[in-house]
Amino acid sequence: MKRLLIITIAMQLFAIGVNAQDNILAPLFDKFADDEDFTKVSITSKMFSLFTEFEPEDPETKELTEAISKLKGLKILASDSIDNARSHFKDATAQVRKSNFEELMSVRDGTDDMLFMIQEEAGKISELVMLVGGKNKFIAMSLYGEIDLKQISKISKGMKIDGMKYLENIDNDGDGQE
């Protein structure tokens, strides 16, 4: 009985650990979970699945609905009023670069640096990370699931996610060629 209890607890702890690491930036989101200087957004697969329950009226909407149905989550951590924003950007960039993510694009827009990276599994994009760092601005975004970059660009226009406009000119191969 004691052994069964220990095995059960170990399995639950393992499951919690796996769920907490749904995306590469999970430790960063955990680190700033209680920091009031940050805005935190977390959208679960359940929320995405609610959008797929509507019957699309046109082919473009149907295509968007199919893309949304393959998403598992979206997490955004943002602040535009912190003193050490550049340091957070550099730390997050280092964390993503040391994993098996591939750079799609980097952008310098005035004083802001922006980095887009993806993780691919079996030829499909499983996670898209966007990092933004400026003088006082830091944004970390992780979108995970089965991702179609062209569709994500269209979705982001409707959601008004800052920085996602740069994805308009990228195809799923990440080379920027149509």
C-alpha positions as CSV (number, residue, x, y, z in Angstrom):
1,M,0.0,0.0,0.0
2,K,2.8,2.4,0.9
3,R,4.6,1.6,-2.3
4,L,1.4,2.3,-4.4
5,L,1.0,5.6,-2.6
6,I,4.6,6.6,-3.4
7,I,4.2,5.6,-7.1
8,T,1.0,7.5,-7.4
9,I,2.5,10.7,-5.9
10,A,5.6,10.4,-8.2
11,M,3.3,10.0,-11.2
12,Q,1.3,13.1,-10.2
13,L,4.5,15.1,-9.7
14,F,5.7,14.0,-13.1
15,A,2.4,15.0,-14.7
16,I,2.6,18.4,-13.1
17,G,6.1,18.9,-14.3
18,V,5.2,18.0,-17.9
19,N,2.2,20.3,-17.9
20,A,4.2,23.2,-16.5
21,Q,6.6,22.9,-19.4
22,D,4.1,23.2,-22.2
23,N,6.3,25.9,-23.7
24,I,9.9,27.0,-23.5
25,L,9.1,30.2,-21.6
26,A,7.1,28.5,-18.8
27,P,9.9,29.2,-16.3
28,L,9.9,32.8,-17.2
29,F,6.1,33.1,-16.8
30,D,6.4,31.3,-13.4
31,K,9.2,33.7,-12.3
32,F,7.1,36.8,-12.8
33,A,3.7,35.3,-11.9
34,D,3.2,37.6,-8.9
35,D,5.1,40.6,-10.3
36,E,2.6,43.5,-10.6
37,D,4.8,45.3,-13.1
38,F,3.9,42.7,-15.7
39,T,0.7,42.0,-17.6
40,K,0.2,38.3,-18.0
41,V,-2.1,36.6,-20.5
42,S,-2.7,32.8,-20.7
43,I,-5.1,31.3,-23.3
44,T,-5.7,27.6,-23.0
45,S,-6.6,25.1,-25.7
46,K,-10.2,25.1,-24.3
47,M,-10.5,28.8,-25.3
48,F,-9.2,28.0,-28.8
49,S,-11.6,25.1,-29.1
50,L,-14.6,27.4,-28.3
51,F,-13.9,29.3,-31.5
52,T,-14.1,26.1,-33.6
53,E,-17.6,25.4,-32.5
54,F,-18.9,28.2,-34.8
55,E,-19.9,27.2,-38.3
56,P,-17.7,29.2,-40.7
57,E,-19.6,31.0,-43.4
58,D,-16.8,31.4,-46.0
59,P,-13.6,29.5,-47.0
60,E,-11.2,32.0,-45.4
61,T,-13.0,31.8,-42.0
62,K,-13.0,28.0,-42.3
63,E,-9.3,28.1,-42.9
64,L,-8.7,30.3,-39.8
65,T,-11.0,28.1,-37.7
66,E,-9.0,25.0,-38.7
67,A,-5.7,26.8,-37.8
68,I,-7.1,27.9,-34.4
69,S,-8.3,24.3,-33.6
70,K,-4.7,23.1,-33.7
71,L,-3.4,25.6,-31.1
72,K,-2.8,24.4,-27.6
73,G,-2.0,27.7,-25.9
74,L,-0.8,31.2,-25.9
75,K,1.1,32.9,-23.1
76,I,2.1,36.6,-23.1
77,L,4.2,38.4,-20.5
78,A,4.6,42.1,-21.0
79,S,5.7,45.3,-19.3
80,D,6.5,48.7,-20.6
81,S,7.7,50.2,-17.4
82,I,10.6,48.2,-16.0
83,D,14.1,49.3,-15.5
84,N,15.9,46.0,-16.4
85,A,14.0,45.2,-19.6
86,R,17.1,44.7,-21.7
87,S,18.4,42.2,-19.1
88,H,15.2,40.2,-19.3
89,F,15.3,40.2,-23.1
90,K,18.9,38.9,-23.1
91,D,18.1,36.2,-20.5
92,A,15.0,35.0,-22.3
93,T,16.9,35.1,-25.7
94,A,19.7,33.0,-24.2
95,Q,17.2,30.5,-22.7
96,V,15.5,30.0,-26.1
97,R,18.7,29.9,-28.1
98,K,20.2,27.1,-26.0
99,S,17.3,24.9,-26.8
100,N,16.4,23.4,-30.2
101,F,14.7,26.5,-31.5
102,E,15.6,28.0,-34.8
103,E,15.6,31.8,-35.5
104,L,13.1,33.0,-38.0
105,M,13.8,36.7,-37.8
106,S,15.2,39.4,-35.7
107,V,14.2,43.1,-36.0
108,R,15.6,46.3,-34.6
109,D,12.9,48.9,-34.6
110,G,14.3,52.1,-33.1
111,T,15.4,51.2,-29.6
112,D,13.4,47.9,-29.6
113,D,14.9,44.5,-30.4
114,M,12.6,41.8,-31.5
115,L,13.3,38.1,-32.0
116,F,11.1,35.4,-33.5
117,M,12.1,31.8,-33.1
118,I,10.3,28.5,-33.8
119,Q,10.6,24.9,-32.8
120,E,9.8,22.2,-35.4
121,E,8.8,18.6,-34.8
122,A,8.3,16.3,-37.8
123,G,8.3,19.2,-40.2
124,K,5.6,21.1,-38.4
125,I,6.0,24.2,-36.2
126,S,5.1,23.3,-32.6
127,E,6.0,26.5,-30.9
128,L,6.5,30.2,-31.9
129,V,8.3,32.5,-29.6
130,M,8.4,36.3,-29.9
131,L,10.7,38.3,-27.6
132,V,10.8,42.1,-27.5
133,G,13.2,44.2,-25.5
134,G,13.6,47.9,-25.3
135,K,14.6,50.6,-22.8
136,N,11.8,49.9,-20.4
137,K,9.7,47.4,-22.5
138,F,9.9,43.6,-22.3
139,I,7.5,41.2,-24.0
140,A,7.7,37.5,-24.1
141,M,5.1,35.5,-26.1
142,S,4.8,31.8,-26.7
143,L,2.3,30.2,-29.0
144,Y,2.2,26.5,-29.1
145,G,0.4,23.7,-30.8
146,E,0.4,23.0,-34.5
147,I,1.2,26.4,-36.1
148,D,0.6,27.7,-39.6
149,L,2.5,31.1,-39.7
150,K,0.4,32.6,-42.4
151,Q,-2.8,31.9,-40.5
152,I,-1.2,33.1,-37.2
153,S,-0.4,36.4,-38.9
154,K,-4.1,36.8,-39.9
155,I,-5.3,35.8,-36.4
156,S,-2.9,38.3,-34.8
157,K,-4.3,41.2,-36.8
158,G,-7.7,40.6,-35.2
159,M,-6.2,40.2,-31.7
160,K,-3.8,43.2,-32.2
161,I,-0.7,41.5,-30.8
162,D,2.1,44.0,-31.0
163,G,5.0,42.7,-33.2
164,M,3.1,39.9,-34.9
165,K,2.7,42.1,-38.0
166,Y,6.2,41.1,-39.0
167,L,5.0,37.6,-39.6
168,E,3.0,38.6,-42.7
169,N,6.0,38.2,-45.0
170,I,7.2,34.8,-43.7
171,D,6.1,31.4,-45.1
172,N,6.1,28.2,-43.1
173,D,9.7,27.3,-44.2
174,G,10.9,30.5,-42.4
175,D,12.9,31.7,-45.4
176,G,10.6,34.6,-46.2
177,Q,9.9,33.3,-49.7
178,E,6.4,32.6,-50.9
